[in-house]
Amino acid sequence: MDTVLGLAGIVVWIALVIAIAAAVTYAVVRISPGEKPGDPSPAPKA
């Protein structure tokens, strides 16, 4: 029974780490400044 609880704990830990990473990524994308609508993007050089 200890093995099953240990494996379940590892699965929960992995899910929490992934959820925290996703939340931090979402926050950084929302907080970081984006391009201003009036600024034209530089044309790619061929």
Helices and strands as residue ranges (DSSP letters): H 2-31
